């Protein structure tokens, strides 16, 4: 592959409802491979979000805002269209378990059909993030359990405010 065909930019789309340390781990690791990462907050048509789009963007900007190699975008539509609009030739998808793989594999095949020029890169979650999901974290927060080990501090505050744990 020639240098002109290599991608310096990758797209990492997710609902980020909320942003977790697992997401951050993938973003940081992808940053060692790509010069620039576009973090795309999606409206997931199959999922009702706990946090508004503005809240999710605020969390991402608070945590990632100062990194010059990261752009944060909101979008609604096909991820392959956003990849083309931003110039990303690679879409990053994180995997934790076999159930993730089945869903992601099916989606990757459809994206490959829609945009054969865009690569899908599956990245395995780090061991310390394998069992962490945003839905599990929201459940913990609803019952007042600590979530600080799984999310950045600003996200833990958002979870507490939104889901009823009144700790400062």
MDAnalysis code that builds the backbone (N, CA, C; Angstrom):
import MDAnalysis as mda
import numpy as np

u = mda.Universe.empty(504, n_residues=168, atom_resindex=np.repeat(np.arange(168), 3), trajectory=True)
u.add_TopologyAttr("name", ["N", "CA", "C"] * 168)
u.add_TopologyAttr("resid", np.arange(1, 169))
u.add_TopologyAttr("resname", ["UNK", "UNK", "UNK", "UNK", "UNK", "UNK", "UNK", "UNK", "UNK", "UNK", "UNK", "UNK", "UNK", "UNK", "UNK", "UNK", "UNK", "UNK", "UNK", "UNK", "UNK", "UNK", "UNK", "UNK", "UNK", "UNK", "UNK", "UNK", "UNK", "UNK", "UNK", "UNK", "UNK", "UNK", "UNK", "UNK", "UNK", "UNK", "UNK", "UNK", "UNK", "UNK", "UNK", "UNK", "UNK", "UNK", "UNK", "UNK", "UNK", "UNK", "UNK", "UNK", "UNK", "UNK", "UNK", "UNK", "UNK", "UNK", "UNK", "UNK", "UNK", "UNK", "UNK", "UNK", "UNK", "UNK", "UNK", "UNK", "UNK", "UNK", "UNK", "UNK", "UNK", "UNK", "UNK", "UNK", "UNK", "UNK", "UNK", "UNK", "UNK", "UNK", "UNK", "UNK", "UNK", "UNK", "UNK", "UNK", "UNK", "UNK", "UNK", "UNK", "UNK", "UNK", "UNK", "UNK", "UNK", "UNK", "UNK", "UNK", "UNK", "UNK", "UNK", "UNK", "UNK", "UNK", "UNK", "UNK", "UNK", "UNK", "UNK", "UNK", "UNK", "UNK", "UNK", "UNK", "UNK", "UNK", "UNK", "UNK", "UNK", "UNK", "UNK", "UNK", "UNK", "UNK", "UNK", "UNK", "UNK", "UNK", "UNK", "UNK", "UNK", "UNK", "UNK", "UNK", "UNK", "UNK", "UNK", "UNK", "UNK", "UNK", "UNK", "UNK", "UNK", "UNK", "UNK", "UNK", "UNK", "UNK", "UNK", "UNK", "UNK", "UNK", "UNK", "UNK", "UNK", "UNK", "UNK", "UNK", "UNK", "UNK", "UNK", "UNK", "UNK", "UNK", "UNK", "UNK"])
u.atoms.positions = np.array([
    [0.840, -1.176, 0.000],
    [0.000, 0.000, 0.000],
    [0.889, 1.245, 0.000],
    [0.636, 2.169, -0.876],
    [1.435, 3.383, -0.934],
    [1.021, 4.340, 0.170],
    [1.883, 5.295, 0.480],
    [1.572, 6.267, 1.519],
    [0.326, 7.070, 1.207],
    [0.068, 7.326, -0.080],
    [-1.117, 8.103, -0.444],
    [-2.406, 7.336, -0.156],
    [-2.330, 6.008, -0.030],
    [-3.517, 5.215, 0.256],
    [-3.721, 5.003, 1.756],
    [-2.730, 5.274, 2.550],
    [-2.844, 5.077, 3.990],
    [-3.739, 6.138, 4.588],
    [-4.457, 5.749, 5.597],
    [-5.373, 6.668, 6.241],
    [-4.744, 7.268, 7.486],
    [-4.731, 8.579, 7.550],
    [-4.229, 9.254, 8.734],
    [-5.378, 9.572, 9.687],
    [-6.604, 9.309, 9.255],
    [-7.775, 9.642, 10.060],
    [-8.689, 8.429, 10.175],
    [-9.223, 8.239, 11.380],
    [-10.198, 7.173, 11.602],
    [-11.425, 7.770, 12.277],
    [-12.531, 7.114, 12.064],
    [-13.810, 7.524, 12.641],
    [-14.201, 6.519, 13.714],
    [-14.552, 7.013, 14.892],
    [-15.016, 6.149, 15.976],
    [-16.430, 6.589, 16.355],
    [-17.446, 5.942, 15.767],
    [-18.830, 6.315, 16.060],
    [-19.413, 5.464, 17.193],
    [-20.196, 6.087, 18.046],
    [-20.902, 5.378, 19.114],
    [-21.950, 6.326, 19.685],
    [-22.830, 5.790, 20.504],
    [-23.813, 6.660, 21.140],
    [-23.213, 7.395, 22.336],
    [-22.183, 6.847, 22.956],
    [-21.518, 7.474, 24.108],
    [-22.549, 7.886, 25.155],
    [-23.373, 6.942, 25.553],
    [-24.476, 7.189, 26.493],
    [-24.301, 6.377, 27.769],
    [-23.314, 6.691, 28.589],
    [-22.347, 7.781, 28.514],
    [-20.992, 7.290, 28.020],
    [-20.062, 8.232, 27.935],
    [-18.660, 7.947, 27.653],
    [-18.096, 7.117, 28.801],
    [-17.390, 6.029, 28.474],
    [-16.795, 5.169, 29.504],
    [-15.274, 5.143, 29.355],
    [-14.611, 4.607, 30.353],
    [-13.163, 4.429, 30.251],
    [-12.814, 3.449, 29.129],
    [-13.722, 2.534, 28.818],
    [-13.521, 1.628, 27.691],
    [-13.472, 2.387, 26.375],
    [-14.380, 3.348, 26.202],
    [-14.340, 4.197, 25.007],
    [-13.012, 4.952, 24.942],
    [-12.631, 5.534, 26.076],
    [-11.384, 6.307, 26.117],
    [-10.174, 5.442, 25.790],
    [-10.177, 4.223, 26.280],
    [-9.085, 3.300, 25.999],
    [-8.971, 3.063, 24.493],
    [-10.092, 2.839, 23.835],
    [-10.069, 2.619, 22.381],
    [-9.610, 3.867, 21.642],
    [-10.064, 5.030, 22.080],
    [-9.667, 6.285, 21.430],
    [-8.161, 6.491, 21.562],
    [-7.639, 6.279, 22.756],
    [-6.192, 6.457, 22.975],
    [-5.373, 5.452, 22.166],
    [-5.811, 4.203, 22.163],
    [-5.073, 3.177, 21.411],
    [-5.145, 3.443, 19.916],
    [-6.300, 3.873, 19.430],
    [-6.433, 4.210, 18.015],
    [-5.559, 5.412, 17.676],
    [-5.388, 6.315, 18.638],
    [-4.537, 7.481, 18.433],
    [-3.076, 7.124, 18.224],
    [-2.671, 5.932, 18.632],
    [-1.299, 5.474, 18.379],
    [-1.149, 4.934, 16.953],
    [-2.276, 4.663, 16.310],
    [-2.267, 4.129, 14.944],
    [-2.554, 5.219, 13.916],
    [-3.482, 6.111, 14.257],
    [-3.931, 7.147, 13.331],
    [-3.512, 8.519, 13.841],
    [-3.275, 9.436, 12.913],
    [-2.911, 10.799, 13.275],
    [-4.087, 11.562, 13.881],
    [-5.280, 11.236, 13.416],
    [-6.463, 11.961, 13.858],
    [-7.632, 10.992, 14.041],
    [-8.391, 11.220, 15.096],
    [-9.584, 10.413, 15.375],
    [-10.789, 11.343, 15.389],
    [-11.800, 10.993, 14.612],
    [-13.077, 11.704, 14.659],
    [-13.996, 10.871, 15.542],
    [-14.336, 11.417, 16.694],
    [-15.256, 10.766, 17.619],
    [-16.644, 11.271, 17.263],
    [-17.507, 10.367, 16.821],
    [-18.814, 10.751, 16.306],
    [-19.919, 10.258, 17.229],
    [-20.662, 11.197, 17.777],
    [-21.787, 10.881, 18.651],
    [-23.006, 10.669, 17.773],
    [-23.501, 9.453, 17.802],
    [-24.601, 9.100, 16.905],
    [-25.942, 9.141, 17.613],
    [-26.957, 9.387, 16.819],
    [-28.319, 9.152, 17.274],
    [-28.612, 7.713, 16.914],
    [-28.697, 6.883, 17.900],
    [-28.914, 5.457, 17.657],
    [-30.417, 5.217, 17.544],
    [-30.873, 4.926, 16.331],
    [-32.314, 4.770, 16.109],
    [-32.895, 3.577, 16.854],
    [-32.067, 2.595, 17.219],
    [-32.562, 1.417, 17.915],
    [-32.394, 1.489, 19.415],
    [-32.025, 2.642, 19.942],
    [-31.694, 2.744, 21.356],
    [-32.171, 4.083, 21.898],
    [-32.903, 4.049, 22.995],
    [-33.308, 5.288, 23.640],
    [-32.210, 5.701, 24.606],
    [-31.699, 6.904, 24.430],
    [-30.565, 7.363, 25.230],
    [-31.024, 7.982, 26.548],
    [-30.223, 7.808, 27.564],
    [-30.450, 8.428, 28.872],
    [-30.067, 9.894, 28.830],
    [-28.966, 10.188, 28.151],
    [-28.468, 11.553, 28.067],
    [-28.829, 12.157, 26.721],
    [-29.124, 13.451, 26.733],
    [-29.421, 14.148, 25.484],
    [-28.155, 14.219, 24.636],
    [-28.322, 14.523, 23.386],
    [-27.178, 14.688, 22.501],
    [-26.252, 15.777, 23.041],
    [-26.831, 16.887, 23.493],
    [-26.018, 17.984, 24.034],
    [-25.236, 17.549, 25.270],
    [-25.848, 16.749, 26.137],
    [-25.139, 16.262, 27.323],
    [-23.989, 15.337, 26.942],
    [-24.228, 14.457, 25.980],
    [-23.178, 13.543, 25.539],
    [-22.020, 14.305, 24.897],
    [-22.345, 15.312, 24.094],
    [-21.305, 16.148, 23.498],
    [-20.530, 16.908, 24.571],
    [-21.230, 17.432, 25.557],
    [-20.570, 18.156, 26.646],
    [-19.580, 17.253, 27.387],
    [-20.001, 16.023, 27.691],
    [-19.108, 15.088, 28.374],
    [-17.860, 14.833, 27.528],
    [-18.048, 14.578, 26.240],
    [-16.921, 14.309, 25.358],
    [-15.983, 15.506, 25.256],
    [-16.546, 16.702, 25.104],
    [-15.715, 17.897, 25.007],
    [-14.946, 18.143, 26.301],
    [-15.595, 17.900, 27.434],
    [-14.911, 18.080, 28.728],
    [-13.726, 17.134, 28.849],
    [-13.906, 15.901, 28.415],
    [-12.864, 14.887, 28.590],
    [-11.822, 14.950, 27.475],
    [-12.247, 15.176, 26.244],
    [-11.340, 15.104, 25.096],
    [-10.971, 16.448, 24.500],
    [-11.613, 17.500, 24.932],
    [-11.527, 18.799, 24.282],
    [-10.157, 19.351, 24.010],
    [-9.179, 19.045, 24.832],
    [-7.867, 19.661, 24.660],
    [-6.926, 18.857, 23.766],
    [-7.337, 17.705, 23.308],
    [-6.465, 16.865, 22.480],
    [-6.548, 17.315, 21.021],
    [-5.416, 17.789, 20.456],
    [-5.460, 18.305, 19.082],
    [-5.687, 17.225, 18.022],
    [-5.485, 15.954, 18.350],
    [-5.673, 14.884, 17.381],
    [-7.070, 14.296, 17.381],
    [-7.975, 14.930, 18.149],
    [-9.330, 14.397, 18.256],
    [-10.348, 15.476, 17.915],
    [-11.257, 15.124, 17.017],
    [-12.403, 15.978, 16.706],
    [-13.645, 15.285, 17.257],
    [-14.593, 16.053, 17.740],
    [-15.863, 15.496, 18.212],
    [-16.968, 16.050, 17.319],
    [-17.763, 15.142, 16.765],
    [-18.874, 15.515, 15.881],
    [-20.144, 14.824, 16.353],
    [-21.263, 15.454, 16.093],
    [-22.560, 14.798, 16.238],
    [-23.066, 14.513, 14.836],
    [-23.762, 13.400, 14.689],
    [-24.329, 13.142, 13.373],
    [-25.518, 12.207, 13.473],
    [-26.326, 12.286, 12.427],
    [-27.501, 11.440, 12.297],
    [-27.493, 10.937, 10.863],
    [-27.360, 9.643, 10.699],
    [-27.328, 9.099, 9.353],
    [-26.418, 7.893, 9.283],
    [-26.029, 7.551, 8.078],
    [-25.165, 6.395, 7.875],
    [-23.726, 6.739, 8.218],
    [-23.084, 5.861, 8.968],
    [-21.708, 6.090, 9.395],
    [-20.755, 6.160, 8.203],
    [-21.022, 5.404, 7.156],
    [-20.143, 5.462, 5.984],
    [-20.226, 6.827, 5.294],
    [-21.384, 7.464, 5.355],
    [-21.507, 8.810, 4.789],
    [-20.681, 9.810, 5.598],
    [-20.711, 9.680, 6.914],
    [-19.901, 10.560, 7.753],
    [-18.413, 10.307, 7.517],
    [-18.036, 9.054, 7.351],
    [-16.636, 8.746, 7.067],
    [-16.201, 9.460, 5.788],
    [-17.013, 9.397, 4.765],
    [-16.677, 10.081, 3.507],
    [-16.617, 11.592, 3.690],
    [-17.599, 12.153, 4.433],
    [-17.629, 13.607, 4.648],
    [-16.389, 14.099, 5.388],
    [-15.903, 13.325, 6.343],
    [-14.751, 13.749, 7.145],
    [-13.423, 13.352, 6.523],
    [-13.455, 12.471, 5.532],
    [-12.225, 11.998, 4.919],
    [-11.618, 10.797, 5.617],
    [-12.341, 10.211, 6.554],
    [-11.854, 9.016, 7.253],
    [-12.011, 7.813, 6.345],
    [-10.950, 7.026, 6.228],
    [-11.001, 5.819, 5.400],
    [-11.123, 4.568, 6.255],
    [-11.178, 4.761, 7.580],
    [-11.292, 3.634, 8.504],
    [-12.328, 3.965, 9.565],
    [-13.170, 2.985, 9.879],
    [-14.141, 3.096, 10.968],
    [-13.702, 2.125, 12.056],
    [-13.584, 2.627, 13.259],
    [-13.169, 1.808, 14.398],
    [-14.400, 1.330, 15.151],
    [-14.389, 0.042, 15.486],
    [-15.471, -0.531, 16.286],
    [-14.843, -1.344, 17.414],
    [-15.356, -1.170, 18.608],
    [-14.845, -1.888, 19.768],
    [-15.624, -3.170, 20.001],
    [-14.919, -4.183, 20.459],
    [-15.532, -5.480, 20.758],
    [-15.206, -5.886, 22.189],
    [-16.223, -6.352, 22.918],
    [-16.015, -6.875, 24.261],
    [-16.280, -8.370, 24.320],
    [-17.309, -8.819, 23.658],
    [-17.749, -10.217, 23.787],
    [-18.247, -10.723, 22.436],
    [-18.527, -12.017, 22.400],
    [-19.031, -12.617, 21.161],
    [-20.330, -11.949, 20.708],
    [-21.168, -11.559, 21.640],
    [-22.414, -10.900, 21.243],
    [-22.119, -9.588, 20.517],
    [-21.098, -8.848, 20.953],
    [-20.684, -7.644, 20.229],
    [-20.225, -8.014, 18.831],
    [-19.436, -9.083, 18.724],
    [-18.883, -9.465, 17.427],
    [-19.986, -9.762, 16.423],
    [-20.988, -10.520, 16.817],
    [-22.057, -10.878, 15.882],
    [-22.761, -9.634, 15.345],
    [-23.086, -8.712, 16.232],
    [-23.749, -7.475, 15.830],
    [-22.830, -6.646, 14.931],
    [-21.582, -6.457, 15.378],
    [-20.632, -5.623, 14.643],
    [-20.250, -6.236, 13.294],
    [-20.130, -7.548, 13.247],
    [-19.787, -8.225, 12.000],
    [-20.872, -7.998, 10.954],
    [-22.119, -8.134, 11.371],
    [-23.246, -7.908, 10.464],
    [-23.248, -6.465, 9.952],
    [-23.018, -5.525, 10.880],
    [-22.990, -4.116, 10.495],
    [-21.806, -3.838, 9.560],
    [-20.655, -4.446, 9.840],
    [-19.473, -4.243, 8.998],
    [-19.713, -4.747, 7.582],
    [-20.390, -5.875, 7.454],
    [-20.685, -6.403, 6.120],
    [-21.584, -5.450, 5.338],
    [-22.576, -4.885, 6.009],
    [-23.460, -3.930, 5.333],
    [-22.687, -2.671, 4.949],
    [-21.847, -2.175, 5.879],
    [-21.044, -0.990, 5.559],
    [-20.076, -1.268, 4.419],
    [-19.527, -2.464, 4.381],
    [-18.619, -2.862, 3.309],
    [-19.352, -2.864, 1.973],
    [-20.608, -3.302, 1.989],
    [-21.421, -3.289, 0.778],
    [-21.679, -1.844, 0.327],
    [-22.001, -0.971, 1.288],
    [-22.318, 0.423, 0.963],
    [-21.088, 1.231, 0.571],
    [-19.943, 0.888, 1.169],
    [-18.724, 1.675, 0.940],
    [-17.505, 0.760, 0.964],
    [-17.253, 0.057, -0.136],
    [-16.132, -0.883, -0.159],
    [-14.766, -0.230, 0.017],
    [-14.689, 1.083, -0.161],
    [-13.422, 1.798, -0.019],
    [-13.091, 2.159, 1.433],
    [-14.016, 1.931, 2.347],
    [-13.805, 2.271, 3.759],
    [-13.594, 0.980, 4.551],
    [-12.500, 0.944, 5.297],
    [-12.159, -0.235, 6.098],
    [-12.825, -0.163, 7.473],
    [-13.154, -1.316, 8.008],
    [-13.669, -1.430, 9.375],
    [-12.568, -2.092, 10.198],
    [-12.176, -1.447, 11.276],
    [-11.139, -1.975, 12.150],
    [-11.766, -2.338, 13.490],
    [-11.775, -3.635, 13.810],
    [-12.273, -4.094, 15.109],
    [-11.129, -4.043, 16.107],
    [-11.384, -3.422, 17.252],
    [-10.396, -3.372, 18.327],
    [-10.996, -4.033, 19.558],
    [-10.244, -4.964, 20.111],
    [-10.692, -5.659, 21.311],
    [-10.573, -4.728, 22.515],
    [-11.548, -4.806, 23.403],
    [-11.486, -4.043, 24.649],
    [-10.323, -4.544, 25.488],
    [-9.729, -3.657, 26.239],
    [-8.696, -4.057, 27.190],
    [-9.338, -4.913, 28.278],
    [-8.542, -5.763, 28.888],
    [-9.072, -6.695, 29.896],
    [-9.863, -6.004, 30.992],
    [-9.392, -4.850, 31.446],
    [-10.083, -4.168, 32.537],
    [-11.396, -3.512, 32.106],
    [-11.705, -3.555, 30.813],
    [-12.942, -2.950, 30.307],
    [-13.907, -3.967, 29.720],
    [-13.558, -5.227, 29.738],
    [-14.373, -6.246, 29.067],
    [-15.809, -6.309, 29.581],
    [-16.007, -6.133, 30.852],
    [-17.332, -6.311, 31.446],
    [-18.080, -4.996, 31.647],
    [-17.527, -3.889, 31.191],
    [-18.133, -2.580, 31.407],
    [-18.971, -2.196, 30.193],
    [-20.231, -1.920, 30.447],
    [-21.110, -1.410, 29.394],
    [-21.841, -0.196, 29.945],
    [-22.251, 0.689, 29.059],
    [-22.948, 1.886, 29.516],
    [-24.266, 1.532, 30.195],
    [-24.951, 0.508, 29.703],
    [-26.222, 0.135, 30.347],
    [-25.981, -0.401, 31.756],
    [-24.915, -1.153, 31.939],
    [-24.586, -1.664, 33.279],
    [-24.219, -0.520, 34.208],
    [-23.472, 0.464, 33.705],
    [-23.084, 1.610, 34.529],
    [-24.296, 2.436, 34.941],
    [-25.234, 2.608, 34.027],
    [-26.446, 3.366, 34.360],
    [-27.250, 2.637, 35.430],
    [-27.294, 1.327, 35.348],
    [-27.986, 0.532, 36.365],
    [-27.309, 0.703, 37.724],
    [-25.987, 0.646, 37.761],
    [-25.261, 0.854, 39.011],
    [-25.545, 2.235, 39.593],
    [-25.494, 3.251, 38.738],
    [-25.717, 4.627, 39.192],
    [-27.134, 4.804, 39.741],
    [-28.123, 4.170, 39.124],
    [-29.507, 4.269, 39.608],
    [-29.649, 3.757, 41.035],
    [-28.815, 2.788, 41.402],
    [-28.878, 2.218, 42.739],
    [-27.831, 2.809, 43.673],
    [-27.189, 3.901, 43.251],
    [-26.250, 4.599, 44.111],
    [-24.877, 3.955, 44.242],
    [-24.572, 2.962, 43.413],
    [-23.253, 2.316, 43.478],
    [-22.199, 3.220, 42.842],
    [-20.967, 3.051, 43.279],
    [-19.846, 3.815, 42.730],
    [-19.599, 3.427, 41.271],
    [-19.404, 4.414, 40.425],
    [-19.075, 4.174, 39.024],
    [-17.746, 4.814, 38.655],
    [-17.098, 5.404, 39.635],
    [-15.889, 6.189, 39.392],
    [-14.752, 5.395, 38.757],
    [-14.692, 4.094, 38.965],
    [-13.629, 3.278, 38.364],
    [-13.855, 3.041, 36.868],
    [-15.045, 3.350, 36.373],
    [-15.407, 2.978, 35.015],
    [-15.583, 4.139, 34.054],
    [-15.647, 5.366, 34.600],
    [-15.887, 6.553, 33.776],
    [-15.015, 7.703, 34.269],
    [-14.762, 8.688, 33.405],
    [-14.054, 9.883, 33.858],
    [-14.878, 10.613, 34.936],
    [-14.235, 11.387, 35.803],
    [-14.954, 12.070, 36.893],
    [-16.152, 12.904, 36.447],
    [-16.017, 13.651, 35.349],
    [-17.133, 14.477, 34.885],
    [-18.327, 13.605, 34.494],
    [-18.077, 12.441, 33.936],
    [-19.159, 11.531, 33.543],
    [-19.815, 10.945, 34.793],
    [-19.038, 10.624, 35.803],
    [-19.608, 10.124, 37.063],
    [-20.558, 11.166, 37.651],
    [-20.185, 12.436, 37.568],
    [-21.064, 13.507, 38.062],
    [-22.351, 13.571, 37.251],
    [-22.245, 13.473, 35.941],
    [-23.433, 13.462, 35.081],
    [-24.349, 12.293, 35.454],
    [-23.768, 11.129, 35.650],
    [-24.562, 9.943, 36.006],
    [-25.288, 10.152, 37.325],
    [-24.587, 10.684, 38.313],
    [-25.209, 10.909, 39.625],
    [-26.353, 11.905, 39.533],
    [-26.126, 13.008, 38.801],
    [-27.180, 14.035, 38.665],
    [-28.384, 13.486, 37.910],
    [-28.126, 12.788, 36.839],
    [-29.208, 12.337, 35.960],
    [-30.014, 11.190, 36.555],
    [-29.321, 10.298, 37.266],
    [-29.979, 9.063, 37.704],
    [-30.282, 9.022, 39.195],
    [-30.154, 10.159, 39.862],
    [-30.704, 10.246, 41.207],
    [-29.765, 10.173, 42.379],
    [-28.526, 9.821, 42.204],
    [-27.600, 9.808, 43.332],
    [-27.144, 11.239, 43.530],
    [-27.459, 11.824, 44.640],
    [-27.260, 13.239, 44.870],
    [-25.882, 13.612, 45.414],
    [-24.932, 12.705, 45.440],
    [-23.605, 13.052, 45.937],
    [-22.976, 14.120, 45.058],
    [-22.202, 15.039, 45.665],
    [-21.570, 16.118, 44.865],
    [-20.491, 15.589, 43.950],
])
